[in-house]
Amino acid sequence: MLRTGEFELKSFIDTPSLILDIDIFTSNVKEMLSICSQNGVSLQPHAKTHRTPELGLLQQELGCDGLCVAKVGEAEGFAKAGIKKITVAYPILGSNKVERARLLAKSIDLTLAVDSLVGAESIGEVFDQHSQVCPVLLIIDSGLGRDGVRPEKAPALAKAINAVRGIKVVGVMTHEGVVYGAPDRESMIASARDTSGMMVSVAEAIKKAGVDISRVSMGASASARVAPTVEGVNQVRPGIFAFNDLGQIALGNASYETCAVRVLSTVVSRPTPDTAVIDAGSKSLSADLLPAKEHRGQYPGHGLIVGKLGWIVERLSEEHGMLKWQGEGSPKDLNIGEQIQIIPNHVCTVFSSLNESVVITKGEVVDRWRTFAPGASR
């Protein structure tokens, strides 16, 4: 008998495994494409989330405007699979990486990202030597404090970078990860609108500085339903939205029904009545907690065990997940040998760690898709 939120599985699957319902995935992509289409915005999913050729090709087939990736190795893998348009949304440096990117640019529509004059010159030197011009997006730090230039410095830097031979600045991009820290949905929506509006203003300032850019690109699943509605934004690059995870559920962007993934695990030990051990540890679930501490009271631990209200994944070691009973009364049944389904806090690291998704439709296993081999992060 299925418990609330569980996938129906009609055949045995060994554990730990990442289960992917391809019908839910497809529905999620189509929904986001519809939102983007209604607002005249292109959807370029961030495929670092899954690193899976079959999923990238399906996103392209459904109508997405190519893919976004984090590293040149990911771009190479997806290009080899048949993706025709790719943005590397990460500053790359060094002649080796740039040469790999230059060779890719001969066969696909490739855009790179920069946040410094040094990085731009590194790219421009290699491309110019071969009489090629590389389109680049200027990375803006929208508050996360990771890479990117601060908004007030963007016009001057864009102008300097655009003067580099072998380079053409075509737009601005950001990862508005700060939105994930919003304590509630209302704050999240306001933050998404503010960040998107700031990016539009930065683009206008760059144009006034004499650099003719056309792309304003936002990049977070948390804000992906809001950013397209802000006038001036014309591209979004979310990744998690196609699968969803507990982080998206906590933000109100997803539900059990729209979460396309579960980590299937087996109870291997019951040391005490109110504890248990499963065979999915940090290598299967990731050690990430939810970004906003305000959400951790409702969703504590390292994932949500569906249909087992009161049990939480309290701690992780590499191969062990330690479960703890926090429900009312005596612990509900949890038997050694029983399989449980967990919605992960952060789906990207689950794909990266397990390296394979067991693809199901209507409960039947229809395929097993592998992620890229080691080296994709280079």
C-alpha atoms as a printed R data frame, in Angstrom:
    type eleno elety resid chain resno      x      y       z
1   ATOM     1    CA   MET     A     1  0.000  0.000   0.000
2   ATOM     2    CA   LEU     A     2  1.391  3.407  -1.000
3   ATOM     3    CA   ARG     A     3  1.988  6.005   1.681
4   ATOM     4    CA   THR     A     4  1.459  9.732   1.064
5   ATOM     5    CA   GLY     A     5  4.095 11.072  -1.302
6   ATOM     6    CA   GLU     A     6  5.554  7.710  -2.286
7   ATOM     7    CA   PHE     A     7  6.264  6.706  -5.870
8   ATOM     8    CA   GLU     A     8  4.640  3.491  -6.982
9   ATOM     9    CA   LEU     A     9  7.409  1.042  -7.828
10  ATOM    10    CA   LYS     A    10  6.307 -2.094  -9.652
11  ATOM    11    CA   SER     A    11  9.650 -3.890  -9.557
12  ATOM    12    CA   PHE     A    12 12.516 -4.309  -7.106
13  ATOM    13    CA   ILE     A    13 15.221 -1.610  -7.168
14  ATOM    14    CA   ASP     A    14 18.430 -2.024  -5.203
15  ATOM    15    CA   THR     A    15 19.472  0.746  -2.833
16  ATOM    16    CA   PRO     A    16 20.556  3.443  -2.475
17  ATOM    17    CA   SER     A    17 19.165  4.668  -5.797
18  ATOM    18    CA   LEU     A    18 17.922  7.930  -7.266
19  ATOM    19    CA   ILE     A    19 14.452  7.355  -8.698
20  ATOM    20    CA   LEU     A    20 13.315  9.775 -11.421
21  ATOM    21    CA   ASP     A    21  9.714  9.967 -12.578
22  ATOM    22    CA   ILE     A    22 10.177 11.140 -16.147
23  ATOM    23    CA   ASP     A    23  6.528 12.164 -16.525
24  ATOM    24    CA   ILE     A    24  6.762 14.614 -13.613
25  ATOM    25    CA   PHE     A    25 10.068 15.918 -14.965
26  ATOM    26    CA   THR     A    26  8.506 16.540 -18.388
27  ATOM    27    CA   SER     A    27  5.491 18.264 -16.854
28  ATOM    28    CA   ASN     A    28  7.743 20.569 -14.795
29  ATOM    29    CA   VAL     A    29  9.756 21.587 -17.842
30  ATOM    30    CA   LYS     A    30  6.606 22.253 -19.869
31  ATOM    31    CA   GLU     A    31  5.156 24.373 -17.061
32  ATOM    32    CA   MET     A    32  8.269 26.568 -16.897
33  ATOM    33    CA   LEU     A    33  8.372 26.846 -20.689
34  ATOM    34    CA   SER     A    34  4.788 28.094 -20.594
35  ATOM    35    CA   ILE     A    35  5.604 30.735 -17.957
36  ATOM    36    CA   CYS     A    36  8.575 31.909 -19.985
37  ATOM    37    CA   SER     A    37  6.668 31.920 -23.272
38  ATOM    38    CA   GLN     A    38  3.868 34.024 -21.796
39  ATOM    39    CA   ASN     A    39  6.447 36.635 -20.795
40  ATOM    40    CA   GLY     A    40  8.685 36.515 -23.884
41  ATOM    41    CA   VAL     A    41 11.584 35.045 -21.934
42  ATOM    42    CA   SER     A    42 13.882 32.214 -23.001
43  ATOM    43    CA   LEU     A    43 14.445 29.188 -20.754
44  ATOM    44    CA   GLN     A    44 17.969 27.802 -20.662
45  ATOM    45    CA   PRO     A    45 17.996 25.179 -17.874
46  ATOM    46    CA   HIS     A    46 21.091 24.838 -15.737
47  ATOM    47    CA   ALA     A    47 22.151 21.274 -16.457
48  ATOM    48    CA   LYS     A    48 24.799 21.084 -13.745
49  ATOM    49    CA   THR     A    49 21.817 19.855 -11.731
50  ATOM    50    CA   HIS     A    50 21.691 16.526 -13.561
51  ATOM    51    CA   ARG     A    51 24.763 16.196 -15.837
52  ATOM    52    CA   THR     A    52 22.796 13.606 -17.797
53  ATOM    53    CA   PRO     A    53 22.926 13.616 -21.624
54  ATOM    54    CA   GLU     A    54 19.464 12.083 -22.047
55  ATOM    55    CA   LEU     A    55 17.864 14.700 -19.798
56  ATOM    56    CA   GLY     A    56 19.647 17.547 -21.564
57  ATOM    57    CA   LEU     A    57 18.478 16.301 -24.940
58  ATOM    58    CA   LEU     A    58 14.924 15.960 -23.662
59  ATOM    59    CA   GLN     A    59 14.990 19.546 -22.364
60  ATOM    60    CA   GLN     A    60 16.217 20.712 -25.781
61  ATOM    61    CA   GLU     A    61 13.551 18.625 -27.540
62  ATOM    62    CA   LEU     A    62 10.800 20.092 -25.354
63  ATOM    63    CA   GLY     A    63 11.746 23.596 -26.482
64  ATOM    64    CA   CYS     A    64 14.353 24.919 -24.079
65  ATOM    65    CA   ASP     A    65 16.826 27.432 -25.509
66  ATOM    66    CA   GLY     A    66 19.872 25.216 -25.099
67  ATOM    67    CA   LEU     A    67 21.462 24.538 -21.721
68  ATOM    68    CA   CYS     A    68 23.448 26.367 -19.088
69  ATOM    69    CA   VAL     A    69 26.394 24.610 -17.399
70  ATOM    70    CA   ALA     A    70 29.009 25.380 -14.763
71  ATOM    71    CA   LYS     A    71 32.165 23.962 -16.283
72  ATOM    72    CA   VAL     A    72 33.789 23.448 -19.683
73  ATOM    73    CA   GLY     A    73 33.767 19.687 -19.059
74  ATOM    74    CA   GLU     A    74 29.986 19.755 -18.763
75  ATOM    75    CA   ALA     A    75 29.740 21.797 -21.962
76  ATOM    76    CA   GLU     A    76 31.902 19.264 -23.777
77  ATOM    77    CA   GLY     A    77 29.755 16.379 -22.562
78  ATOM    78    CA   PHE     A    78 26.477 17.963 -23.589
79  ATOM    79    CA   ALA     A    79 27.868 19.160 -26.935
80  ATOM    80    CA   LYS     A    80 29.004 15.622 -27.689
81  ATOM    81    CA   ALA     A    81 25.490 14.406 -26.884
82  ATOM    82    CA   GLY     A    82 23.976 16.853 -29.385
83  ATOM    83    CA   ILE     A    83 23.134 20.054 -27.489
84  ATOM    84    CA   LYS     A    84 23.484 22.980 -29.899
85  ATOM    85    CA   LYS     A    85 23.475 26.015 -27.590
86  ATOM    86    CA   ILE     A    86 25.313 26.280 -24.262
87  ATOM    87    CA   THR     A    87 26.213 28.995 -21.754
88  ATOM    88    CA   VAL     A    88 29.084 28.328 -19.349
89  ATOM    89    CA   ALA     A    89 27.930 30.427 -16.399
90  ATOM    90    CA   TYR     A    90 31.230 30.337 -14.542
91  ATOM    91    CA   PRO     A    91 34.452 32.346 -14.937
92  ATOM    92    CA   ILE     A    92 37.023 30.209 -16.741
93  ATOM    93    CA   LEU     A    93 40.731 31.021 -16.709
94  ATOM    94    CA   GLY     A    94 43.850 29.613 -18.331
95  ATOM    95    CA   SER     A    95 44.818 28.863 -21.907
96  ATOM    96    CA   ASN     A    96 43.959 25.152 -21.628
97  ATOM    97    CA   LYS     A    97 40.332 25.675 -20.599
98  ATOM    98    CA   VAL     A    98 39.884 28.580 -23.007
99  ATOM    99    CA   GLU     A    99 41.252 26.551 -25.910
100 ATOM   100    CA   ARG     A   100 38.785 23.775 -25.124
101 ATOM   101    CA   ALA     A   101 36.017 26.366 -25.120
102 ATOM   102    CA   ARG     A   102 37.259 27.849 -28.403
103 ATOM   103    CA   LEU     A   103 37.122 24.473 -30.100
104 ATOM   104    CA   LEU     A   104 33.582 23.969 -28.814
105 ATOM   105    CA   ALA     A   105 32.582 27.366 -30.160
106 ATOM   106    CA   LYS     A   106 33.379 26.157 -33.678
107 ATOM   107    CA   SER     A   107 30.565 23.601 -33.567
108 ATOM   108    CA   ILE     A   108 27.944 25.025 -31.160
109 ATOM   109    CA   ASP     A   109 26.509 28.377 -30.093
110 ATOM   110    CA   LEU     A   110 28.683 28.975 -27.010
111 ATOM   111    CA   THR     A   111 28.597 31.872 -24.549
112 ATOM   112    CA   LEU     A   112 31.104 32.259 -21.706
113 ATOM   113    CA   ALA     A   113 30.936 34.308 -18.509
114 ATOM   114    CA   VAL     A   114 33.434 36.716 -16.962
115 ATOM   115    CA   ASP     A   115 33.688 38.923 -13.901
116 ATOM   116    CA   SER     A   116 37.149 40.433 -14.347
117 ATOM   117    CA   LEU     A   117 39.321 42.065 -16.953
118 ATOM   118    CA   VAL     A   118 41.987 39.415 -16.321
119 ATOM   119    CA   GLY     A   119 39.501 36.661 -17.140
120 ATOM   120    CA   ALA     A   120 38.291 38.458 -20.258
121 ATOM   121    CA   GLU     A   121 41.837 38.954 -21.511
122 ATOM   122    CA   SER     A   122 42.551 35.257 -20.938
123 ATOM   123    CA   ILE     A   123 39.603 34.376 -23.190
124 ATOM   124    CA   GLY     A   124 40.147 37.112 -25.745
125 ATOM   125    CA   GLU     A   125 43.810 36.289 -26.344
126 ATOM   126    CA   VAL     A   126 43.055 32.705 -27.366
127 ATOM   127    CA   PHE     A   127 39.979 33.502 -29.458
128 ATOM   128    CA   ASP     A   128 41.619 36.450 -31.225
129 ATOM   129    CA   GLN     A   129 44.600 34.332 -32.242
130 ATOM   130    CA   HIS     A   130 42.177 32.276 -34.326
131 ATOM   131    CA   SER     A   131 40.142 35.240 -35.595
132 ATOM   132    CA   GLN     A   132 37.168 34.265 -33.436
133 ATOM   133    CA   VAL     A   133 35.046 36.477 -31.205
134 ATOM   134    CA   CYS     A   134 33.634 35.038 -27.994
135 ATOM   135    CA   PRO     A   135 30.288 36.321 -26.693
136 ATOM   136    CA   VAL     A   136 30.407 36.770 -22.921
137 ATOM   137    CA   LEU     A   137 28.027 37.607 -20.111
138 ATOM   138    CA   LEU     A   138 29.236 39.828 -17.288
139 ATOM   139    CA   ILE     A   139 28.546 38.110 -13.956
140 ATOM   140    CA   ILE     A   140 26.890 40.392 -11.407
141 ATOM   141    CA   ASP     A   141 26.999 39.730  -7.664
142 ATOM   142    CA   SER     A   142 23.359 40.161  -6.665
143 ATOM   143    CA   GLY     A   143 24.019 39.668  -2.963
144 ATOM   144    CA   LEU     A   144 25.227 36.083  -2.602
145 ATOM   145    CA   GLY     A   145 28.826 37.216  -2.181
146 ATOM   146    CA   ARG     A   146 30.249 34.534  -4.432
147 ATOM   147    CA   ASP     A   147 31.685 35.457  -7.835
148 ATOM   148    CA   GLY     A   148 30.596 38.470  -9.867
149 ATOM   149    CA   VAL     A   149 31.167 42.199  -9.885
150 ATOM   150    CA   ARG     A   150 29.175 44.529  -7.668
151 ATOM   151    CA   PRO     A   151 26.398 46.334  -9.609
152 ATOM   152    CA   GLU     A   152 27.885 49.829  -9.233
153 ATOM   153    CA   LYS     A   153 31.146 48.693 -10.822
154 ATOM   154    CA   ALA     A   154 29.549 46.853 -13.727
155 ATOM   155    CA   PRO     A   155 29.325 49.661 -16.340
156 ATOM   156    CA   ALA     A   156 33.024 50.541 -16.203
157 ATOM   157    CA   LEU     A   157 34.097 46.899 -16.211
158 ATOM   158    CA   ALA     A   158 31.749 46.008 -19.064
159 ATOM   159    CA   LYS     A   159 33.218 48.833 -21.126
160 ATOM   160    CA   ALA     A   160 36.787 47.694 -20.418
161 ATOM   161    CA   ILE     A   161 36.016 44.058 -21.199
162 ATOM   162    CA   ASN     A   162 34.197 44.926 -24.410
163 ATOM   163    CA   ALA     A   163 37.360 46.653 -25.635
164 ATOM   164    CA   VAL     A   164 39.347 43.399 -25.404
165 ATOM   165    CA   ARG     A   165 40.081 41.861 -28.793
166 ATOM   166    CA   GLY     A   166 38.318 38.530 -29.274
167 ATOM   167    CA   ILE     A   167 35.536 39.457 -26.815
168 ATOM   168    CA   LYS     A   168 32.003 40.787 -27.188
169 ATOM   169    CA   VAL     A   169 29.924 41.561 -24.081
170 ATOM   170    CA   VAL     A   170 26.363 40.495 -24.919
171 ATOM   171    CA   GLY     A   171 24.622 40.761 -21.560
172 ATOM   172    CA   VAL     A   172 24.619 40.367 -17.813
173 ATOM   173    CA   MET     A   173 23.869 37.332 -15.677
174 ATOM   174    CA   THR     A   174 23.550 36.483 -12.008
175 ATOM   175    CA   HIS     A   175 22.780 33.638  -9.669
176 ATOM   176    CA   GLU     A   176 20.355 35.224  -7.243
177 ATOM   177    CA   GLY     A   177 21.030 32.580  -4.602
178 ATOM   178    CA   VAL     A   178 20.276 35.129  -1.896
179 ATOM   179    CA   VAL     A   179 16.591 34.465  -2.644
180 ATOM   180    CA   TYR     A   180 16.900 30.991  -1.093
181 ATOM   181    CA   GLY     A   181 17.439 32.579   2.307
182 ATOM   182    CA   ALA     A   182 13.989 34.180   2.379
183 ATOM   183    CA   PRO     A   183 12.088 33.186   5.552
184 ATOM   184    CA   ASP     A   184  8.692 32.978   3.833
185 ATOM   185    CA   ARG     A   185  7.099 32.978   0.390
186 ATOM   186    CA   GLU     A   186  6.121 36.641   0.452
187 ATOM   187    CA   SER     A   187  9.707 37.655   1.237
188 ATOM   188    CA   MET     A   188 11.014 35.294  -1.444
189 ATOM   189    CA   ILE     A   189  8.797 36.855  -4.117
190 ATOM   190    CA   ALA     A   190  9.781 40.380  -3.057
191 ATOM   191    CA   SER     A   191 13.469 39.461  -3.088
192 ATOM   192    CA   ALA     A   192 13.142 37.884  -6.535
193 ATOM   193    CA   ARG     A   193 11.475 40.989  -7.941
194 ATOM   194    CA   ASP     A   194 14.018 43.327  -6.344
195 ATOM   195    CA   THR     A   195 16.980 41.315  -7.630
196 ATOM   196    CA   SER     A   196 15.524 41.051 -11.126
197 ATOM   197    CA   GLY     A   197 14.819 44.781 -11.187
198 ATOM   198    CA   MET     A   198 18.358 45.500 -10.064
199 ATOM   199    CA   MET     A   199 19.733 43.416 -12.950
200 ATOM   200    CA   VAL     A   200 17.597 45.310 -15.461
201 ATOM   201    CA   SER     A   201 18.924 48.596 -14.042
202 ATOM   202    CA   VAL     A   202 22.505 47.364 -14.306
203 ATOM   203    CA   ALA     A   203 21.929 46.439 -17.942
204 ATOM   204    CA   GLU     A   204 20.540 49.918 -18.652
205 ATOM   205    CA   ALA     A   205 23.567 51.522 -16.972
206 ATOM   206    CA   ILE     A   206 25.907 49.434 -19.107
207 ATOM   207    CA   LYS     A   207 24.079 50.507 -22.257
208 ATOM   208    CA   LYS     A   208 24.403 54.145 -21.203
209 ATOM   209    CA   ALA     A   209 28.137 53.536 -20.802
210 ATOM   210    CA   GLY     A   210 28.275 52.675 -24.506
211 ATOM   211    CA   VAL     A   211 28.139 48.863 -24.476
212 ATOM   212    CA   ASP     A   212 25.290 47.495 -26.576
213 ATOM   213    CA   ILE     A   213 24.053 44.444 -24.654
214 ATOM   214    CA   SER     A   214 20.836 42.516 -25.151
215 ATOM   215    CA   ARG     A   215 20.638 39.763 -22.525
216 ATOM   216    CA   VAL     A   216 19.508 40.027 -18.902
217 ATOM   217    CA   SER     A   217 19.813 36.523 -17.487
218 ATOM   218    CA   MET     A   218 18.598 35.313 -14.089
219 ATOM   219    CA   GLY     A   219 19.603 31.974 -12.631
220 ATOM   220    CA   ALA     A   220 17.780 30.413  -9.666
221 ATOM   221    CA   SER     A   221 14.902 27.956  -9.397
222 ATOM   222    CA   ALA     A   222 13.729 29.775  -6.265
223 ATOM   223    CA   SER     A   223 12.858 32.863  -8.315
224 ATOM   224    CA   ALA     A   224 12.234 31.276 -11.717
225 ATOM   225    CA   ARG     A   225  8.465 31.874 -11.646
226 ATOM   226    CA   VAL     A   226  8.921 35.527 -10.657
227 ATOM   227    CA   ALA     A   227 11.882 36.739 -12.717
228 ATOM   228    CA   PRO     A   228 10.182 36.263 -16.127
229 ATOM   229    CA   THR     A   229  7.415 38.676 -15.074
230 ATOM   230    CA   VAL     A   230  9.885 41.534 -14.495
231 ATOM   231    CA   GLU     A   231 10.090 43.730 -17.582
232 ATOM   232    CA   GLY     A   232 13.590 43.706 -19.055
233 ATOM   233    CA   VAL     A   233 14.516 40.172 -17.973
234 ATOM   234    CA   ASN     A   234 14.729 38.034 -21.102
235 ATOM   235    CA   GLN     A   235 16.378 34.793 -19.980
236 ATOM   236    CA   VAL     A   236 16.194 32.480 -16.958
237 ATOM   237    CA   ARG     A   237 18.590 29.614 -16.189
238 ATOM   238    CA   PRO     A   238 17.076 27.561 -13.330
239 ATOM   239    CA   GLY     A   239 18.123 23.959 -12.852
240 ATOM   240    CA   ILE     A   240 16.362 22.358  -9.894
241 ATOM   241    CA   PHE     A   241 12.847 23.326 -11.110
242 ATOM   242    CA   ALA     A   242 12.735 20.365 -13.503
243 ATOM   243    CA   PHE     A   243 13.055 17.901 -10.604
244 ATOM   244    CA   ASN     A   244 12.310 19.909  -7.449
245 ATOM   245    CA   ASP     A   245 13.518 18.948  -3.986
246 ATOM   246    CA   LEU     A   246 12.752 19.718  -0.363
247 ATOM   247    CA   GLY     A   247 14.265 23.192  -0.727
248 ATOM   248    CA   GLN     A   248 11.678 24.038  -3.393
249 ATOM   249    CA   ILE     A   249  8.861 22.504  -1.350
250 ATOM   250    CA   ALA     A   250  9.859 24.638   1.653
251 ATOM   251    CA   LEU     A   251  9.737 27.770  -0.529
252 ATOM   252    CA   GLY     A   252  6.254 26.914  -1.794
253 ATOM   253    CA   ASN     A   253  7.451 26.327  -5.355
254 ATOM   254    CA   ALA     A   254  6.761 22.592  -5.352
255 ATOM   255    CA   SER     A   255  4.787 19.779  -3.727
256 ATOM   256    CA   TYR     A   256  5.146 16.028  -3.346
257 ATOM   257    CA   GLU     A   257  3.265 15.701  -6.635
258 ATOM   258    CA   THR     A   258  5.661 17.955  -8.570
259 ATOM   259    CA   CYS     A   259  8.849 16.533  -7.081
260 ATOM   260    CA   ALA     A   260 10.208 14.166  -9.728
261 ATOM   261    CA   VAL     A   261 12.864 12.484  -7.589
262 ATOM   262    CA   ARG     A   262 13.122 10.208  -4.568
263 ATOM   263    CA   VAL     A   263 16.181  8.608  -3.008
264 ATOM   264    CA   LEU     A   264 15.290  4.984  -2.343
265 ATOM   265    CA   SER     A   265 17.012  3.542   0.720
266 ATOM   266    CA   THR     A   266 16.823  0.452   2.922
267 ATOM   267    CA   VAL     A   267 16.585  0.290   6.711
268 ATOM   268    CA   VAL     A   268 19.622 -1.770   7.722
269 ATOM   269    CA   SER     A   269 19.591 -1.409  11.505
270 ATOM   270    CA   ARG     A   270 17.340 -0.519  14.493
271 ATOM   271    CA   PRO     A   271 19.790  0.132  17.358
272 ATOM   272    CA   THR     A   272 17.009  1.431  19.659
273 ATOM   273    CA   PRO     A   273 13.227  1.830  19.380
274 ATOM   274    CA   ASP     A   274 13.552  5.514  18.473
275 ATOM   275    CA   THR     A   275 16.538  5.237  16.102
276 ATOM   276    CA   ALA     A   276 17.261  3.483  12.812
277 ATOM   277    CA   VAL     A   277 20.018  3.362  10.221
278 ATOM   278    CA   ILE     A   278 19.587  3.427   6.437
279 ATOM   279    CA   ASP     A   279 22.054  2.677   3.646
280 ATOM   280    CA   ALA     A   280 21.933  6.252   2.261
281 ATOM   281    CA   GLY     A   281 24.537  8.540   3.812
282 ATOM   282    CA   SER     A   282 26.168 11.773   2.728
283 ATOM   283    CA   LYS     A   283 27.289 10.149  -0.540
284 ATOM   284    CA   SER     A   284 23.628  9.629  -1.410
285 ATOM   285    CA   LEU     A   285 21.721 12.492   0.230
286 ATOM   286    CA   SER     A   286 24.364 15.267   0.614
287 ATOM   287    CA   ALA     A   287 25.083 16.985   3.905
288 ATOM   288    CA   ASP     A   288 23.192 20.158   2.941
289 ATOM   289    CA   LEU     A   289 20.510 21.485   5.249
290 ATOM   290    CA   LEU     A   290 17.808 23.792   3.908
291 ATOM   291    CA   PRO     A   291 19.274 27.246   3.111
292 ATOM   292    CA   ALA     A   292 16.858 29.270   5.260
293 ATOM   293    CA   LYS     A   293 17.056 28.402   8.956
294 ATOM   294    CA   GLU     A   294 13.382 29.394   9.281
295 ATOM   295    CA   HIS     A   295 12.431 26.325   7.206
296 ATOM   296    CA   ARG     A   296 14.443 23.839   9.256
297 ATOM   297    CA   GLY     A   297 11.884 23.657  12.047
298 ATOM   298    CA   GLN     A   298  9.229 22.306   9.696
299 ATOM   299    CA   TYR     A   299 11.732 20.314   7.609
300 ATOM   300    CA   PRO     A   300 14.582 19.235   9.894
301 ATOM   301    CA   GLY     A   301 17.441 16.973   8.929
302 ATOM   302    CA   HIS     A   302 18.797 15.776   5.604
303 ATOM   303    CA   GLY     A   303 15.688 15.100   3.560
304 ATOM   304    CA   LEU     A   304 12.022 14.261   4.010
305 ATOM   305    CA   ILE     A   305 11.036 10.626   4.530
306 ATOM   306    CA   VAL     A   306  7.738 10.401   2.686
307 ATOM   307    CA   GLY     A   307  4.914  8.545   4.386
308 ATOM   308    CA   LYS     A   308  6.842  8.249   7.661
309 ATOM   309    CA   LEU     A   309  5.749 11.322   9.580
310 ATOM   310    CA   GLY     A   310  7.719 11.630  12.807
311 ATOM   311    CA   TRP     A   311 10.947 10.081  11.543
312 ATOM   312    CA   ILE     A   312 13.774 12.396  10.421
313 ATOM   313    CA   VAL     A   313 17.197 11.850   8.859
314 ATOM   314    CA   GLU     A   314 19.042 13.348  11.814
315 ATOM   315    CA   ARG     A   315 22.696 12.668  10.954
316 ATOM   316    CA   LEU     A   316 24.808 11.394   8.082
317 ATOM   317    CA   SER     A   317 28.145  9.702   7.694
318 ATOM   318    CA   GLU     A   318 29.425  8.671   4.285
319 ATOM   319    CA   GLU     A   319 27.412  5.451   3.962
320 ATOM   320    CA   HIS     A   320 25.013  5.688   6.923
321 ATOM   321    CA   GLY     A   321 21.902  7.747   7.461
322 ATOM   322    CA   MET     A   322 20.914  7.928  11.125
323 ATOM   323    CA   LEU     A   323 17.169  8.257  11.637
324 ATOM   324    CA   LYS     A   324 15.576  9.619  14.779
325 ATOM   325    CA   TRP     A   325 11.964  9.470  15.979
326 ATOM   326    CA   GLN     A   326 10.675 12.968  16.774
327 ATOM   327    CA   GLY     A   327  6.981 12.298  16.485
328 ATOM   328    CA   GLU     A   328  4.386 12.122  19.222
329 ATOM   329    CA   GLY     A   329  4.025  8.957  21.244
330 ATOM   330    CA   SER     A   330  5.831  5.709  20.577
331 ATOM   331    CA   PRO     A   331  7.851  5.304  17.353
332 ATOM   332    CA   LYS     A   332  5.774  4.090  14.431
333 ATOM   333    CA   ASP     A   333  6.794  0.885  12.645
334 ATOM   334    CA   LEU     A   334 10.075  0.999  10.762
335 ATOM   335    CA   ASN     A   335 11.379 -2.462  10.017
336 ATOM   336    CA   ILE     A   336 14.825 -3.745   9.139
337 ATOM   337    CA   GLY     A   337 14.812 -4.536   5.423
338 ATOM   338    CA   GLU     A   338 12.066 -2.015   4.657
339 ATOM   339    CA   GLN     A   339 12.641  0.384   1.771
340 ATOM   340    CA   ILE     A   340 11.858  4.062   2.296
341 ATOM   341    CA   GLN     A   341 11.671  6.997  -0.122
342 ATOM   342    CA   ILE     A   342 13.330 10.312   0.711
343 ATOM   343    CA   ILE     A   343 12.903 13.698  -0.948
344 ATOM   344    CA   PRO     A   344 16.431 15.171  -0.797
345 ATOM   345    CA   ASN     A   345 17.164 18.658   0.487
346 ATOM   346    CA   HIS     A   346 19.312 19.438  -2.579
347 ATOM   347    CA   VAL     A   347 18.863 17.340  -5.693
348 ATOM   348    CA   CYS     A   348 22.000 18.529  -7.557
349 ATOM   349    CA   THR     A   349 24.394 16.814  -5.175
350 ATOM   350    CA   VAL     A   350 22.343 13.616  -5.276
351 ATOM   351    CA   PHE     A   351 22.769 13.341  -9.053
352 ATOM   352    CA   SER     A   352 26.474 14.072  -8.680
353 ATOM   353    CA   SER     A   353 26.992 11.500  -5.912
354 ATOM   354    CA   LEU     A   354 24.872  8.585  -7.120
355 ATOM   355    CA   ASN     A   355 25.788  9.133 -10.803
356 ATOM   356    CA   GLU     A   356 22.728  7.295 -12.074
357 ATOM   357    CA   SER     A   357 18.987  7.843 -12.178
358 ATOM   358    CA   VAL     A   358 16.543  4.964 -12.340
359 ATOM   359    CA   VAL     A   359 13.913  6.273 -14.739
360 ATOM   360    CA   ILE     A   360 10.297  5.295 -14.118
361 ATOM   361    CA   THR     A   361  6.961  5.970 -15.776
362 ATOM   362    CA   LYS     A   362  3.724  4.860 -14.105
363 ATOM   363    CA   GLY     A   363  5.803  2.862 -11.635
364 ATOM   364    CA   GLU     A   364  7.655  0.855 -14.267
365 ATOM   365    CA   VAL     A   365 11.433  1.106 -14.674
366 ATOM   366    CA   VAL     A   366 12.062  2.139 -18.292
367 ATOM   367    CA   ASP     A   367 15.758  3.033 -18.253
368 ATOM   368    CA   ARG     A   368 18.859  3.887 -16.235
369 ATOM   369    CA   TRP     A   369 20.708  7.050 -17.199
370 ATOM   370    CA   ARG     A   370 24.272  7.773 -16.157
371 ATOM   371    CA   THR     A   371 25.787 11.165 -15.457
372 ATOM   372    CA   PHE     A   372 29.041 12.288 -17.045
373 ATOM   373    CA   ALA     A   373 32.243 10.506 -16.161
374 ATOM   374    CA   PRO     A   374 34.767 12.080 -13.765
375 ATOM   375    CA   GLY     A   375 36.382 15.188 -15.213
376 ATOM   376    CA   ALA     A   376 33.163 17.075 -15.939
377 ATOM   377    CA   SER     A   377 34.040 19.570 -13.187
378 ATOM   378    CA   ARG     A   378 37.158 20.714 -15.017
